Amino acid sequence: MTHLSPGPTAADSGDAQRRRGPAFAVCIAVGALTILDLSGVNVALPSIQRSLHADSTQLQLIVAGYALAFGLSLIPSGRLGDTRSRRAMFVIGLIGFSVASALCALAPGIVWLTVTRFLQGAAAGVQMPQVLGMIQQLYRGEERGRAFGVFGAMVGIATAIGPTLAGSLIALGGPTDGWRLLFWFNVPCGAIALFFALRFLPRDQHRGEGGTELDPVGLGLLAVAIIGLMLPFLLTTGSSTDDPLRWLWLIAFAVAGVAFLFWERAYRKRGLSPIVHLELFGTASYRNGILIATVYFAGLPASFLVTTLFLQEGLHAQPLAAGLVSVPFALGAAVSAFIGGRLVQRFGRALVVVGLIVVIVGIGALLASATLAPPSAAEWFMAGSTLIGGLGGGLVISPNQTLTLSEVPPEEGSAAGSIAQLGQRIGTAVGVALVTAVFFATVPGGGSHPVSEYHAAVRGGYLVTLALLAVALVVGLVDLRERHRAGKRGV
């Protein structure tokens, strides 16, 4: 692993200095384990369906339950990490994730698996804010950008390996129960990570002057708002059987969201420390960074979904082969994220803007490859297009993460990072729902359609992705102009 110099914290002991590298390695390893599980389960869904005799709605709940639980646990766990102990929350999340993975592997039925996937998602949501908070705590300045670059590269590698690992484990364990090996894989990995976490993660951390109250009313209102916003999109499959009443949950989101904002302001005026420090959104780098990430994640995962649907249903490619088309994106992103982490201190938001332009070019090439190339060669042209998009994507994720948290006090790093992660999860839910609706409006599920109709469907899906990426680019350009006016170039 590339050596990362520690941040300039004079109070740190020599022993703590030596432990920074191993502590950072533990953080990115656990982050990678979460990504491996997330990307691998999508490949395992057909095997789960055969093994547990699940219908499409139940499979959707396996994915949606994980995402919803992840989103619900992010902010409170980030808050606890900042005010109590990131190390303790990291360990709790890691143990919970490992135990929940074992329970998933033992699932005798689909209901059991759905519940344990919810628990697994909640544990992952406990882990991730601590990973981001630890990086904030361990590194400063240019070293922090490099750290996020390495972290982004590891995420890209894990994303690339996930589908291939899942396919290999399913082949090893058999088409019916091979999916269980995917969850068992997390258990020894989690145990090893736990050993090193207990040994190397710092016990001490600087805490802000604010209180350590948990703000239970704020937590409750925020939970209702998150459920109300995410649930209708997570339950949108594009099928004609989708319940139209699911959109009524948005009323609960609006009511709870407004009540949450009023409560948080009143809570702050009483001299107490709210669950979300709303003043963070007054910082342009943080606010604009979250907006860019949210819209970006609304577009990119949705484009992967369109690609998989088109290849499997339109061109009748095997699931593993369809998944491998997206691997060049992940590998390209891993390389450019590593480079971007080293350049963000110098070029700042301009690097993100360039990355977004390259991603847009890559998705445009993907659209052309899918609709214009001969069906026999489409997979190869599409794989080359995803490589272009990945090279741009790595210049978006890691540099934007660094810029988003650049002006956030380290003692608020976990909570600030959890809000950013929540934005990504919400963006993904909304984007996937939009693209699914557009795709299946042209080729309704359950029937046979000519390739020309799939061309129209995939064109519509990619155009939605391009529109979302264009919005992210506009936000990036606005932020770049604001930074130039303020005399800022880099971080």
HURA-V149809 format. One record per residue. N is the residue number from 1. RES is the residue in three letters. PHI is phi as a letter, one per 40 degrees, with the letter a starting at -180 (* if undefined). NEAR is the number of other C-alpha atoms within 8 Angstrom. D_LAST is the distance of its C-alpha to the last C-alpha in Angstrom with 2 decimals. Layout:
BEGIN
n=N res=RES phi=PHI near=NEAR d_last=D_LAST
n=N res=RES phi=PHI near=NEAR d_last=D_LAST
END
This chain:
BEGIN
n=1 res=MET phi=* near=2 d_last=24.14
n=2 res=THR phi=c near=4 d_last=21.40
n=3 res=HIS phi=c near=5 d_last=20.95
n=4 res=LEU phi=b near=8 d_last=17.72
n=5 res=SER phi=c near=6 d_last=17.61
n=6 res=PRO phi=c near=10 d_last=17.65
n=7 res=GLY phi=c near=10 d_last=15.23
n=8 res=PRO phi=c near=6 d_last=16.62
n=9 res=THR phi=b near=5 d_last=18.90
n=10 res=ALA phi=c near=4 d_last=22.00
n=11 res=ALA phi=c near=4 d_last=24.24
n=12 res=ASP phi=c near=7 d_last=24.11
n=13 res=SER phi=c near=6 d_last=27.39
n=14 res=GLY phi=c near=6 d_last=27.96
n=15 res=ASP phi=c near=6 d_last=29.21
n=16 res=ALA phi=c near=9 d_last=26.09
n=17 res=GLN phi=d near=9 d_last=24.02
n=18 res=ARG phi=c near=7 d_last=26.34
n=19 res=ARG phi=c near=11 d_last=26.09
n=20 res=ARG phi=c near=11 d_last=22.33
n=21 res=GLY phi=d near=9 d_last=22.75
n=22 res=PRO phi=c near=8 d_last=25.74
n=23 res=ALA phi=c near=13 d_last=24.20
n=24 res=PHE phi=c near=11 d_last=21.22
n=25 res=ALA phi=c near=8 d_last=23.86
n=26 res=VAL phi=c near=12 d_last=25.83
n=27 res=CYS phi=c near=10 d_last=22.96
n=28 res=ILE phi=c near=11 d_last=22.23
n=29 res=ALA phi=c near=9 d_last=26.01
n=30 res=VAL phi=c near=12 d_last=26.74
n=31 res=GLY phi=c near=12 d_last=24.06
n=32 res=ALA phi=c near=11 d_last=25.68
n=33 res=LEU phi=c near=11 d_last=29.11
n=34 res=THR phi=c near=9 d_last=28.30
n=35 res=ILE phi=c near=12 d_last=27.16
n=36 res=LEU phi=d near=13 d_last=30.30
n=37 res=ASP phi=c near=12 d_last=32.49
n=38 res=LEU phi=c near=9 d_last=30.97
n=39 res=SER phi=c near=11 d_last=31.24
n=40 res=GLY phi=c near=15 d_last=34.58
n=41 res=VAL phi=c near=10 d_last=36.41
n=42 res=ASN phi=d near=9 d_last=36.26
n=43 res=VAL phi=c near=13 d_last=38.27
n=44 res=ALA phi=c near=12 d_last=40.64
n=45 res=LEU phi=d near=9 d_last=41.61
n=46 res=PRO phi=d near=7 d_last=44.73
n=47 res=SER phi=c near=13 d_last=45.95
n=48 res=ILE phi=c near=13 d_last=45.46
n=49 res=GLN phi=c near=11 d_last=47.35
n=50 res=ARG phi=c near=9 d_last=50.29
n=51 res=SER phi=c near=9 d_last=50.38
n=52 res=LEU phi=b near=9 d_last=50.22
n=53 res=HIS phi=f near=8 d_last=51.79
n=54 res=ALA phi=c near=11 d_last=48.90
n=55 res=ASP phi=c near=7 d_last=48.69
n=56 res=SER phi=c near=6 d_last=45.65
n=57 res=THR phi=c near=6 d_last=44.92
n=58 res=GLN phi=c near=10 d_last=44.95
n=59 res=LEU phi=c near=11 d_last=42.62
n=60 res=GLN phi=c near=11 d_last=40.24
n=61 res=LEU phi=c near=10 d_last=40.39
n=62 res=ILE phi=c near=12 d_last=39.43
n=63 res=VAL phi=c near=10 d_last=36.14
n=64 res=ALA phi=c near=11 d_last=35.71
n=65 res=GLY phi=c near=13 d_last=36.66
n=66 res=TYR phi=c near=14 d_last=33.98
n=67 res=ALA phi=c near=10 d_last=31.24
n=68 res=LEU phi=c near=13 d_last=32.57
n=69 res=ALA phi=c near=13 d_last=32.87
n=70 res=PHE phi=d near=14 d_last=29.38
n=71 res=GLY phi=c near=15 d_last=28.05
n=72 res=LEU phi=c near=13 d_last=30.39
n=73 res=SER phi=c near=12 d_last=29.48
n=74 res=LEU phi=d near=16 d_last=25.67
n=75 res=ILE phi=c near=15 d_last=25.07
n=76 res=PRO phi=c near=12 d_last=27.99
n=77 res=SER phi=c near=13 d_last=27.26
n=78 res=GLY phi=c near=16 d_last=23.60
n=79 res=ARG phi=c near=13 d_last=24.99
n=80 res=LEU phi=c near=12 d_last=27.58
n=81 res=GLY phi=c near=17 d_last=25.16
n=82 res=ASP phi=c near=15 d_last=23.13
n=83 res=THR phi=c near=10 d_last=26.33
n=84 res=ARG phi=b near=7 d_last=28.73
n=85 res=SER phi=a near=11 d_last=27.65
n=86 res=ARG phi=c near=13 d_last=25.16
n=87 res=ARG phi=c near=11 d_last=27.43
n=88 res=ALA phi=c near=8 d_last=30.49
n=89 res=MET phi=c near=14 d_last=29.03
n=90 res=PHE phi=d near=12 d_last=27.79
n=91 res=VAL phi=c near=12 d_last=31.33
n=92 res=ILE phi=c near=10 d_last=32.98
n=93 res=GLY phi=c near=13 d_last=31.03
n=94 res=LEU phi=c near=14 d_last=31.76
n=95 res=ILE phi=c near=10 d_last=35.45
n=96 res=GLY phi=c near=11 d_last=35.73
n=97 res=PHE phi=c near=14 d_last=34.23
n=98 res=SER phi=c near=12 d_last=36.64
n=99 res=VAL phi=c near=9 d_last=39.64
n=100 res=ALA phi=c near=12 d_last=38.96
n=101 res=SER phi=c near=15 d_last=38.67
n=102 res=ALA phi=c near=12 d_last=42.09
n=103 res=LEU phi=c near=10 d_last=43.54
n=104 res=CYS phi=c near=13 d_last=42.28
n=105 res=ALA phi=c near=12 d_last=44.00
n=106 res=LEU phi=c near=7 d_last=47.22
n=107 res=ALA phi=d near=9 d_last=47.29
n=108 res=PRO phi=c near=7 d_last=50.93
n=109 res=GLY phi=a near=7 d_last=50.13
n=110 res=ILE phi=c near=11 d_last=47.55
n=111 res=VAL phi=c near=6 d_last=47.41
n=112 res=TRP phi=d near=10 d_last=46.64
n=113 res=LEU phi=c near=13 d_last=43.84
n=114 res=THR phi=c near=12 d_last=42.35
n=115 res=VAL phi=c near=9 d_last=42.33
n=116 res=THR phi=c near=12 d_last=40.92
n=117 res=ARG phi=c near=15 d_last=38.15
n=118 res=PHE phi=c near=13 d_last=37.22
n=119 res=LEU phi=c near=13 d_last=37.18
n=120 res=GLN phi=c near=13 d_last=35.11
n=121 res=GLY phi=c near=15 d_last=32.49
n=122 res=ALA phi=c near=14 d_last=32.44
n=123 res=ALA phi=c near=15 d_last=31.94
n=124 res=ALA phi=c near=13 d_last=29.07
n=125 res=GLY phi=c near=16 d_last=27.45
n=126 res=VAL phi=c near=17 d_last=27.93
n=127 res=GLN phi=c near=15 d_last=26.32
n=128 res=MET phi=c near=11 d_last=23.09
n=129 res=PRO phi=c near=18 d_last=21.42
n=130 res=GLN phi=c near=15 d_last=22.30
n=131 res=VAL phi=c near=13 d_last=20.71
n=132 res=LEU phi=c near=11 d_last=17.30
n=133 res=GLY phi=c near=17 d_last=18.00
n=134 res=MET phi=c near=13 d_last=19.12
n=135 res=ILE phi=c near=12 d_last=15.99
n=136 res=GLN phi=d near=11 d_last=14.10
n=137 res=GLN phi=c near=11 d_last=16.98
n=138 res=LEU phi=c near=10 d_last=17.33
n=139 res=TYR phi=b near=13 d_last=13.97
n=140 res=ARG phi=b near=11 d_last=11.14
n=141 res=GLY phi=f near=9 d_last=8.00
n=142 res=GLU phi=c near=8 d_last=8.44
n=143 res=GLU phi=c near=12 d_last=11.61
n=144 res=ARG phi=c near=13 d_last=10.36
n=145 res=GLY phi=c near=15 d_last=8.69
n=146 res=ARG phi=c near=12 d_last=12.07
n=147 res=ALA phi=c near=12 d_last=13.96
n=148 res=PHE phi=c near=14 d_last=12.90
n=149 res=GLY phi=c near=16 d_last=13.77
n=150 res=VAL phi=c near=12 d_last=17.13
n=151 res=PHE phi=c near=10 d_last=17.63
n=152 res=GLY phi=c near=15 d_last=17.18
n=153 res=ALA phi=c near=15 d_last=19.56
n=154 res=MET phi=c near=11 d_last=22.02
n=155 res=VAL phi=c near=12 d_last=22.02
n=156 res=GLY phi=c near=13 d_last=22.82
n=157 res=ILE phi=c near=11 d_last=25.57
n=158 res=ALA phi=c near=12 d_last=27.00
n=159 res=THR phi=c near=13 d_last=27.12
n=160 res=ALA phi=c near=14 d_last=29.01
n=161 res=ILE phi=c near=10 d_last=31.36
n=162 res=GLY phi=d near=14 d_last=32.15
n=163 res=PRO phi=c near=16 d_last=34.63
n=164 res=THR phi=c near=12 d_last=36.26
n=165 res=LEU phi=c near=9 d_last=36.67
n=166 res=ALA phi=c near=14 d_last=38.14
n=167 res=GLY phi=c near=12 d_last=40.50
n=168 res=SER phi=c near=8 d_last=41.62
n=169 res=LEU phi=c near=12 d_last=42.30
n=170 res=ILE phi=c near=16 d_last=44.21
n=171 res=ALA phi=c near=9 d_last=46.25
n=172 res=LEU phi=c near=7 d_last=46.97
n=173 res=GLY phi=c near=12 d_last=47.99
n=174 res=GLY phi=h near=8 d_last=49.79
n=175 res=PRO phi=c near=9 d_last=49.14
n=176 res=THR phi=c near=10 d_last=50.31
n=177 res=ASP phi=b near=12 d_last=48.74
n=178 res=GLY phi=c near=14 d_last=46.13
n=179 res=TRP phi=c near=16 d_last=43.38
n=180 res=ARG phi=c near=11 d_last=44.19
n=181 res=LEU phi=c near=12 d_last=43.00
n=182 res=LEU phi=c near=15 d_last=39.48
n=183 res=PHE phi=c near=13 d_last=39.41
n=184 res=TRP phi=c near=11 d_last=41.30
n=185 res=PHE phi=d near=8 d_last=38.67
n=186 res=ASN phi=c near=13 d_last=36.19
n=187 res=VAL phi=c near=12 d_last=38.61
n=188 res=PRO phi=c near=8 d_last=38.78
n=189 res=CYS phi=c near=9 d_last=35.09
n=190 res=GLY phi=c near=13 d_last=34.40
n=191 res=ALA phi=c near=9 d_last=36.90
n=192 res=ILE phi=c near=8 d_last=35.31
n=193 res=ALA phi=c near=11 d_last=31.82
n=194 res=LEU phi=c near=11 d_last=33.41
n=195 res=PHE phi=d near=8 d_last=35.00
n=196 res=PHE phi=c near=11 d_last=31.79
n=197 res=ALA phi=c near=11 d_last=29.89
n=198 res=LEU phi=c near=8 d_last=32.60
n=199 res=ARG phi=c near=6 d_last=32.46
n=200 res=PHE phi=b near=10 d_last=28.79
n=201 res=LEU phi=c near=11 d_last=26.70
n=202 res=PRO phi=c near=9 d_last=26.08
n=203 res=ARG phi=c near=6 d_last=28.56
n=204 res=ASP phi=c near=4 d_last=26.80
n=205 res=GLN phi=a near=8 d_last=23.72
n=206 res=HIS phi=c near=6 d_last=22.53
n=207 res=ARG phi=b near=7 d_last=23.54
n=208 res=GLY phi=c near=7 d_last=22.79
n=209 res=GLU phi=c near=4 d_last=25.58
n=210 res=GLY phi=c near=6 d_last=26.43
n=211 res=GLY phi=c near=7 d_last=29.48
n=212 res=THR phi=b near=7 d_last=30.02
n=213 res=GLU phi=c near=7 d_last=32.10
n=214 res=LEU phi=c near=10 d_last=31.86
n=215 res=ASP phi=f near=9 d_last=32.66
n=216 res=PRO phi=c near=6 d_last=35.25
n=217 res=VAL phi=c near=6 d_last=35.96
n=218 res=GLY phi=c near=12 d_last=32.34
n=219 res=LEU phi=c near=11 d_last=32.23
n=220 res=GLY phi=c near=8 d_last=35.39
n=221 res=LEU phi=c near=12 d_last=34.32
n=222 res=LEU phi=c near=11 d_last=31.00
n=223 res=ALA phi=c near=9 d_last=32.97
n=224 res=VAL phi=c near=11 d_last=35.39
n=225 res=ALA phi=c near=14 d_last=32.68
n=226 res=ILE phi=c near=11 d_last=30.97
n=227 res=ILE phi=c near=12 d_last=34.41
n=228 res=GLY phi=c near=13 d_last=35.44
n=229 res=LEU phi=c near=12 d_last=32.45
n=230 res=MET phi=c near=12 d_last=32.21
n=231 res=LEU phi=d near=12 d_last=35.90
n=232 res=PRO phi=c near=12 d_last=37.29
n=233 res=PHE phi=c near=11 d_last=34.74
n=234 res=LEU phi=c near=12 d_last=35.23
n=235 res=LEU phi=c near=11 d_last=38.97
n=236 res=THR phi=c near=11 d_last=38.77
n=237 res=THR phi=b near=10 d_last=40.15
n=238 res=GLY phi=g near=12 d_last=41.37
n=239 res=SER phi=c near=10 d_last=44.94
n=240 res=SER phi=c near=5 d_last=47.69
n=241 res=THR phi=c near=4 d_last=48.35
n=242 res=ASP phi=d near=9 d_last=45.05
n=243 res=ASP phi=c near=5 d_last=46.09
n=244 res=PRO phi=c near=5 d_last=45.19
n=245 res=LEU phi=c near=5 d_last=45.35
n=246 res=ARG phi=c near=9 d_last=42.12
n=247 res=TRP phi=c near=8 d_last=40.26
n=248 res=LEU phi=c near=7 d_last=41.84
n=249 res=TRP phi=c near=12 d_last=39.25
n=250 res=LEU phi=c near=10 d_last=36.81
n=251 res=ILE phi=c near=9 d_last=38.97
n=252 res=ALA phi=c near=11 d_last=38.32
n=253 res=PHE phi=c near=14 d_last=34.57
n=254 res=ALA phi=c near=9 d_last=34.78
n=255 res=VAL phi=c near=9 d_last=37.06
n=256 res=ALA phi=c near=12 d_last=35.24
n=257 res=GLY phi=c near=11 d_last=31.81
n=258 res=VAL phi=c near=8 d_last=33.06
n=259 res=ALA phi=c near=9 d_last=34.87
n=260 res=PHE phi=c near=11 d_last=31.78
n=261 res=LEU phi=c near=8 d_last=29.74
n=262 res=PHE phi=c near=8 d_last=32.71
n=263 res=TRP phi=c near=9 d_last=33.27
n=264 res=GLU phi=c near=13 d_last=29.74
n=265 res=ARG phi=c near=8 d_last=29.77
n=266 res=ALA phi=c near=8 d_last=33.23
n=267 res=TYR phi=c near=11 d_last=32.34
n=268 res=ARG phi=c near=10 d_last=29.50
n=269 res=LYS phi=c near=7 d_last=31.95
n=270 res=ARG phi=c near=6 d_last=34.35
n=271 res=GLY phi=g near=6 d_last=31.97
n=272 res=LEU phi=c near=10 d_last=31.26
n=273 res=SER phi=b near=12 d_last=28.06
n=274 res=PRO phi=c near=12 d_last=27.82
n=275 res=ILE phi=c near=12 d_last=26.91
n=276 res=VAL phi=b near=7 d_last=23.90
n=277 res=HIS phi=c near=7 d_last=22.01
n=278 res=LEU phi=c near=7 d_last=21.98
n=279 res=GLU phi=c near=6 d_last=19.90
n=280 res=LEU phi=d near=10 d_last=16.80
n=281 res=PHE phi=c near=8 d_last=17.34
n=282 res=GLY phi=c near=7 d_last=17.09
n=283 res=THR phi=c near=9 d_last=13.29
n=284 res=ALA phi=d near=8 d_last=12.28
n=285 res=SER phi=c near=12 d_last=9.16
n=286 res=TYR phi=c near=15 d_last=11.64
n=287 res=ARG phi=c near=12 d_last=14.62
n=288 res=ASN phi=c near=12 d_last=13.57
n=289 res=GLY phi=c near=12 d_last=12.10
n=290 res=ILE phi=c near=11 d_last=15.51
n=291 res=LEU phi=c near=11 d_last=17.41
n=292 res=ILE phi=c near=12 d_last=16.10
n=293 res=ALA phi=c near=14 d_last=16.88
n=294 res=THR phi=c near=15 d_last=20.19
n=295 res=VAL phi=c near=14 d_last=21.44
n=296 res=TYR phi=c near=12 d_last=20.35
n=297 res=PHE phi=c near=13 d_last=22.31
n=298 res=ALA phi=c near=18 d_last=25.12
n=299 res=GLY phi=c near=17 d_last=25.56
n=300 res=LEU phi=c near=9 d_last=25.03
n=301 res=PRO phi=d near=11 d_last=27.37
n=302 res=ALA phi=c near=15 d_last=29.86
n=303 res=SER phi=c near=13 d_last=29.94
n=304 res=PHE phi=c near=9 d_last=30.80
n=305 res=LEU phi=c near=9 d_last=33.58
n=306 res=VAL phi=d near=14 d_last=34.96
n=307 res=THR phi=c near=10 d_last=35.01
n=308 res=THR phi=c near=11 d_last=36.91
n=309 res=LEU phi=c near=9 d_last=39.33
n=310 res=PHE phi=c near=11 d_last=40.12
n=311 res=LEU phi=c near=12 d_last=40.73
n=312 res=GLN phi=c near=12 d_last=42.83
n=313 res=GLU phi=c near=8 d_last=44.75
n=314 res=GLY phi=c near=11 d_last=44.85
n=315 res=LEU phi=b near=9 d_last=45.22
n=316 res=HIS phi=f near=7 d_last=46.60
n=317 res=ALA phi=c near=9 d_last=44.25
n=318 res=GLN phi=c near=7 d_last=44.32
n=319 res=PRO phi=d near=9 d_last=41.58
n=320 res=LEU phi=c near=10 d_last=40.20
n=321 res=ALA phi=c near=8 d_last=40.27
n=322 res=ALA phi=c near=14 d_last=38.45
n=323 res=GLY phi=c near=12 d_last=35.75
n=324 res=LEU phi=c near=10 d_last=35.35
n=325 res=VAL phi=c near=12 d_last=34.45
n=326 res=SER phi=c near=12 d_last=31.01
n=327 res=VAL phi=c near=13 d_last=30.47
n=328 res=PRO phi=d near=14 d_last=29.08
n=329 res=PHE phi=c near=15 d_last=26.27
n=330 res=ALA phi=c near=14 d_last=25.32
n=331 res=LEU phi=c near=13 d_last=25.73
n=332 res=GLY phi=c near=15 d_last=23.71
n=333 res=ALA phi=c near=17 d_last=20.88
n=334 res=ALA phi=c near=16 d_last=21.13
n=335 res=VAL phi=c near=11 d_last=20.82
n=336 res=SER phi=c near=15 d_last=17.96
n=337 res=ALA phi=c near=19 d_last=15.95
n=338 res=PHE phi=c near=14 d_last=16.44
n=339 res=ILE phi=c near=10 d_last=15.40
n=340 res=GLY phi=c near=14 d_last=12.38
n=341 res=GLY phi=c near=16 d_last=11.10
n=342 res=ARG phi=c near=11 d_last=11.46
n=343 res=LEU phi=b near=10 d_last=9.99
n=344 res=VAL phi=c near=15 d_last=6.77
n=345 res=GLN phi=c near=12 d_last=5.07
n=346 res=ARG phi=c near=8 d_last=7.31
n=347 res=PHE phi=b near=11 d_last=7.83
n=348 res=GLY phi=f near=14 d_last=5.30
n=349 res=ARG phi=c near=15 d_last=8.02
n=350 res=ALA phi=d near=8 d_last=10.65
n=351 res=LEU phi=c near=14 d_last=10.93
n=352 res=VAL phi=c near=14 d_last=11.85
n=353 res=VAL phi=c near=12 d_last=14.22
n=354 res=VAL phi=c near=10 d_last=15.87
n=355 res=GLY phi=d near=14 d_last=16.33
n=356 res=LEU phi=c near=15 d_last=18.00
n=357 res=ILE phi=c near=10 d_last=20.25
n=358 res=VAL phi=c near=13 d_last=21.36
n=359 res=VAL phi=c near=14 d_last=22.12
n=360 res=ILE phi=c near=12 d_last=24.18
n=361 res=VAL phi=c near=10 d_last=26.02
n=362 res=GLY phi=c near=14 d_last=26.74
n=363 res=ILE phi=c near=15 d_last=28.17
n=364 res=GLY phi=c near=10 d_last=30.18
n=365 res=ALA phi=c near=10 d_last=31.59
n=366 res=LEU phi=c near=12 d_last=32.38
n=367 res=LEU phi=c near=11 d_last=34.30
n=368 res=ALA phi=c near=9 d_last=36.22
n=369 res=SER phi=c near=12 d_last=37.00
n=370 res=ALA phi=c near=13 d_last=38.36
n=371 res=THR phi=c near=9 d_last=40.49
n=372 res=LEU phi=b near=6 d_last=41.63
n=373 res=ALA phi=c near=10 d_last=41.98
n=374 res=PRO phi=d near=6 d_last=45.35
n=375 res=PRO phi=d near=7 d_last=45.31
n=376 res=SER phi=c near=5 d_last=46.18
n=377 res=ALA phi=b near=8 d_last=43.09
n=378 res=ALA phi=c near=11 d_last=40.63
n=379 res=GLU phi=c near=12 d_last=39.13
n=380 res=TRP phi=c near=8 d_last=38.23
n=381 res=PHE phi=c near=12 d_last=36.70
n=382 res=MET phi=c near=13 d_last=34.72
n=383 res=ALA phi=c near=13 d_last=33.43
n=384 res=GLY phi=c near=9 d_last=32.23
n=385 res=SER phi=c near=13 d_last=30.50
n=386 res=THR phi=c near=16 d_last=28.67
n=387 res=LEU phi=c near=14 d_last=27.36
n=388 res=ILE phi=c near=14 d_last=25.74
n=389 res=GLY phi=c near=16 d_last=24.21
n=390 res=GLY phi=c near=18 d_last=22.97
n=391 res=LEU phi=c near=16 d_last=21.22
n=392 res=GLY phi=c near=16 d_last=19.27
n=393 res=GLY phi=c near=15 d_last=18.91
n=394 res=GLY phi=c near=19 d_last=17.12
n=395 res=LEU phi=c near=18 d_last=14.33
n=396 res=VAL phi=c near=14 d_last=14.16
n=397 res=ILE phi=c near=12 d_last=14.65
n=398 res=SER phi=c near=16 d_last=12.53
n=399 res=PRO phi=d near=19 d_last=9.23
n=400 res=ASN phi=c near=12 d_last=10.04
n=401 res=GLN phi=c near=10 d_last=10.95
n=402 res=THR phi=c near=13 d_last=7.78
n=403 res=LEU phi=c near=14 d_last=5.99
n=404 res=THR phi=c near=14 d_last=9.39
n=405 res=LEU phi=c near=12 d_last=9.69
n=406 res=SER phi=c near=10 d_last=6.54
n=407 res=GLU phi=b near=9 d_last=8.75
n=408 res=VAL phi=c near=11 d_last=11.94
n=409 res=PRO phi=d near=6 d_last=14.28
n=410 res=PRO phi=d near=9 d_last=15.32
n=411 res=GLU phi=c near=11 d_last=18.87
n=412 res=GLU phi=b near=12 d_last=18.18
n=413 res=GLY phi=c near=16 d_last=16.29
n=414 res=SER phi=c near=18 d_last=19.41
n=415 res=ALA phi=c near=17 d_last=20.38
n=416 res=ALA phi=c near=12 d_last=17.02
n=417 res=GLY phi=c near=13 d_last=16.89
n=418 res=SER phi=c near=13 d_last=20.54
n=419 res=ILE phi=c near=10 d_last=20.10
n=420 res=ALA phi=c near=11 d_last=17.63
n=421 res=GLN phi=c near=11 d_last=20.26
n=422 res=LEU phi=c near=11 d_last=22.99
n=423 res=GLY phi=d near=12 d_last=21.50
n=424 res=GLN phi=c near=13 d_last=21.57
n=425 res=ARG phi=c near=12 d_last=25.15
n=426 res=ILE phi=c near=13 d_last=26.30
n=427 res=GLY phi=d near=14 d_last=24.86
n=428 res=THR phi=c near=14 d_last=26.69
n=429 res=ALA phi=c near=12 d_last=29.89
n=430 res=VAL phi=c near=12 d_last=29.93
n=431 res=GLY phi=c near=14 d_last=29.13
n=432 res=VAL phi=c near=14 d_last=31.70
n=433 res=ALA phi=c near=13 d_last=34.28
n=434 res=LEU phi=c near=9 d_last=33.83
n=435 res=VAL phi=c near=16 d_last=34.08
n=436 res=THR phi=c near=14 d_last=37.00
n=437 res=ALA phi=c near=12 d_last=38.87
n=438 res=VAL phi=c near=12 d_last=38.51
n=439 res=PHE phi=c near=14 d_last=39.53
n=440 res=PHE phi=c near=12 d_last=42.56
n=441 res=ALA phi=c near=9 d_last=43.66
n=442 res=THR phi=c near=10 d_last=44.64
n=443 res=VAL phi=b near=10 d_last=45.88
n=444 res=PRO phi=d near=9 d_last=47.11
n=445 res=GLY phi=c near=6 d_last=47.29
n=446 res=GLY phi=g near=4 d_last=50.64
n=447 res=GLY phi=b near=5 d_last=52.05
n=448 res=SER phi=c near=4 d_last=52.22
n=449 res=HIS phi=b near=8 d_last=50.53
n=450 res=PRO phi=c near=7 d_last=50.63
n=451 res=VAL phi=d near=8 d_last=47.64
n=452 res=SER phi=c near=6 d_last=47.39
n=453 res=GLU phi=c near=10 d_last=46.63
n=454 res=TYR phi=c near=13 d_last=43.91
n=455 res=HIS phi=c near=10 d_last=42.45
n=456 res=ALA phi=c near=9 d_last=42.37
n=457 res=ALA phi=c near=14 d_last=40.88
n=458 res=VAL phi=c near=15 d_last=38.05
n=459 res=ARG phi=c near=10 d_last=37.37
n=460 res=GLY phi=c near=11 d_last=37.05
n=461 res=GLY phi=c near=15 d_last=34.72
n=462 res=TYR phi=c near=14 d_last=32.35
n=463 res=LEU phi=c near=8 d_last=32.41
n=464 res=VAL phi=c near=11 d_last=31.24
n=465 res=THR phi=d near=16 d_last=28.33
n=466 res=LEU phi=c near=12 d_last=27.49
n=467 res=ALA phi=c near=8 d_last=27.71
n=468 res=LEU phi=c near=12 d_last=25.26
n=469 res=LEU phi=c near=13 d_last=22.74
n=470 res=ALA phi=c near=9 d_last=23.29
n=471 res=VAL phi=c near=9 d_last=22.39
n=472 res=ALA phi=d near=14 d_last=19.07
n=473 res=LEU phi=c near=12 d_last=18.48
n=474 res=VAL phi=c near=8 d_last=19.46
n=475 res=VAL phi=c near=11 d_last=17.02
n=476 res=GLY phi=c near=13 d_last=14.17
n=477 res=LEU phi=c near=9 d_last=15.59
n=478 res=VAL phi=c near=8 d_last=15.98
n=479 res=ASP phi=c near=12 d_last=12.40
n=480 res=LEU phi=c near=10 d_last=11.49
n=481 res=ARG phi=c near=8 d_last=14.22
n=482 res=GLU phi=c near=8 d_last=13.18
n=483 res=ARG phi=c near=10 d_last=9.74
n=484 res=HIS phi=c near=9 d_last=11.87
n=485 res=ARG phi=c near=7 d_last=14.37
n=486 res=ALA phi=c near=6 d_last=12.18
n=487 res=GLY phi=g near=6 d_last=11.21
n=488 res=LYS phi=c near=8 d_last=7.48
n=489 res=ARG phi=b near=10 d_last=6.88
n=490 res=GLY phi=c near=9 d_last=3.80
n=491 res=VAL phi=c near=11 d_last=0.00
END
